[in-house]
Every structure is written in C-alpha cells, then in structure tokens.
Amino acid sequence: MTYTPDKPAIAARSDELRARIPGWGADLDPADRPSVPRERFDPSFAGAHWEYPEQQPEKWPRERSVEHTQLPPVFGTAQPPKGLSGAIRKYAYAKYSEGQAAHWLLLIAGDRVDALESGVRSMLTLHPDNPITETGVVAEVKRHGLRSRLGRNRADVKHHWMDPFIVGAPWIAGGAAAYLFLRRVGRRR
C-alpha cells in the first residue's frame, strides 16, 4: 500500500497471472505481436531531425521567469504586452519567481488592467462595444433567461441580483464620465 510502512505484496509470477487472467502476457512473445517487424531498437535514433529545435525569433523582448535562462523554442506572439498592463506583466516576470504569490497576483492585476484598457480603447474608437448585444442581455429576454436561472438547484443563484450591476455599472460610469466631459467642454466654448 502506498504511503504506509507495510511491505508491499510480492508480485505474482507470470505463469500464475497467465492462469488467472485470460489473455495476460499475450504480447510477450514477439511472434504474436503484429508490430514486431516494424520495431527497431536504436537508442541513438529519437525520431527527431535536430539536436535542439530551431529557436523562434524574438520580435520584442519577451517576458520570462527568473528561473529560466532562455525562452522555449516556440512561444506565443498573439498578444504582445502593451500599455500599463504590459508593464505590470513585465514587472511580475522580472521581479518575482513563479513560486511567489506576488508574481501571480501581479499577472491577475495585469489582466484586469488590460480589460479596463480595452474598454477605454473601445470607447475612444468610432466603433465602441455594444453592451446590449455583447453582454447577453438580449438572450436573457429571448432565450428564457429567467426560467433557466430559477428552480434548477444552481449554485450561482445567490449572486444573480448583482449581475446587472457588475455588467452594467462600468458602462453607466463610462457614459456618465463621457457626458460630464462633453458638458464641461461645451461650457468652456
């Protein structure tokens, strides 16, 4: 038994296992294995055509943990670090080990700041996000949202009353800030 001081039972012999379990050891005889003609034991051949994979070029200085001396041969490039969120992430990698909570808390903070930056960037473009269609409010009305939320022993029923505030509050605050800003600019003119 694992993690106990008891001595493990001695494994049964092959002939005992063969007698007790039908088909046990069927692949022990190489003549019975269909893959034997294709098997080649060559410890020097790993199947790879390289000693070390070709390193992907680094287009910008990538974040890497203090534990690692180099980047892996292949890494993601879809989301380059940008803005304040990128600075937070770079700081987390440069200053803290992956074994420290501060590293992960800073990465989570970077994600939250990135979401805020994306919202602000969306507001400043000519095509801002549409909170009505993108938050699922329309689906709540059209797809039986209330019926799917009630009476099904769901664990998340306790916070349903907060959802409209959590989803809508940033949009309301952003709209109010834009209104106040435009009103102030209008008064100065």
N, C-alpha and C positions, 0 to 999 in steps of 0.2 A: 504494500500500500504506500502511496506517495506521501511524503512528509510525516511519516511515523517511524519510530525506531524498530518496528517489526521487520524481520528479514523477509524479503520477497520470496514467493514460492518459486521453486526451480522449474524452469520451462520444461514442458513435456517433450519427449523425443519425437523425431519426425515420424517414425512408424506408428506411435501412439496417436499422433494428430491425424495421420492419414486414415487410420482405422475409425476414429471418432467423427471426423468432419469429411463429408463427401466432397471430393474434388480438391482437397487440400494438397498442395505441392504439385499441382498439375503442370506448372511451368518450370519445375526443377530440371527436367530432362530437356536439353537443348533440341533434341529431335522433335519434341512435341510443341515447340514454340514457332509460330509462323514468322516471327521477325528475326530469327537467328541468321538466315542468310544475309540480311541487311545489316546486322550488328557488326561493328568493327570497333575493337577496343584499341584506341590510340590515345594515350594520356597527353600527348603533345598537341593533339588537334582539339580545339574547343569549338570549332564551327564558325568562329569569327574571322574576318579577313583583316583584322587590325590588332595591334597590341593594346592600344588605348584609342578610344573613339576620337574622331576629329572634333576639336573644340568649336562650338558655335561662336561666331564673332560677337563681341560685346559692343553694342552700338552706343551705349551710355554706361556710366559706372553703375553696376548692379549692386543691390543690397546683398550682403552675405553675412552670415552669422560669424561671431568672433571665434567660434570653434573651427570653422572651415578655412583652409588656406586658399582654396580656389573654388570657382563655380563648378557645378556639374557639367558634363559635356554638352547637355541640352537643357535649356531653361526657357520659361515663358517670357514673351515680349509683348503680349497683347495690351497690357496696362502699364505703361511707363509711369513712374512716380512723378506727380506734378503738384504744384501748389503747396499749401500748408500741410495737407495730408501726406504728400510725398516726403516733406521734410520730417514729419513725425515718424514715418516708417523708417526713413534712413537713420534717424537718431536711435530708434529702437534696435536696429541691427548693428549700428556702430558701437553702442554703449553697453548693451546688455546681452548676456548669454541666453540661449533658448531655454535654459533651465530656470530662468528667473521670471517671476510673475510680472515684473515691470516690463519685460520685453513684450509679453503677450497683451498686457493692458494698454501699452502704447500702440500696438498694432490695432487693437479694437478701437481705440480713440481715433487712430488714423482713418479707419473705416467710417466712423461716424462723421468725422470732419469731411471726408470725401463725399458722403451723401449730402451734407449741407452745401458743399461747394457745387455739387451737381445741380442741386435745386436752385441755387443762386444763379449759376450759369444758364440754366433753363429760363429763368425769369428775365435775364438780360438779352436773350435771343429773340428773334422775330417769331419763333415757334415754341412758346413755352409748353411745359407739360400740361395735359388736360386732367385735372384732378377728378373730374366726374367719371370719365371713362377708364382712367388708369388705376383707380383705387378700387374698382369693383362695385361702386355704388349702384350703377345701373343693373348689374347682375343681382344685387340684393332684392331689387324690385321685380325684375323679370323672371328670375330663376328660383323663386320660392326661398329666398334667403332666411326669412323669419322661421318658416316651418322647418328648414334644415338645421336651425340652431337650437330649437326647443324640443324637449322631451326625448332626447336620444342618449342620455347618460354621458354627455360630453363633459370633459374636464375643464374646458375653457369658458364655460357659461358665466363664471364669476366676473370675468373682465369684459363682457360684451358691452356693458354700458359705457366703458371707457374708449372703445374702438373709434367711434366718430370723433372724439376729441383728439385722440392720438393721431389719427389720419388727417383730420380737418384743421386742427389748430395751426400747424405750420403754414398752411395755405391762407388761412384767415389772417395770421400775423404778417405774412408776406404781402398780402393785399392791403392790409391796413398801413403797413410801412410805405408801400408804393403810393397809396392815396395821400398820406401825410407829406411825403416827399414832393409829390406833384403839386399839392396845395401850397406848400412853402415856396416852391419855385414860381408858382402862379402869382403869389402875393408880392414877391420881390419885383416882378415885372410890372 
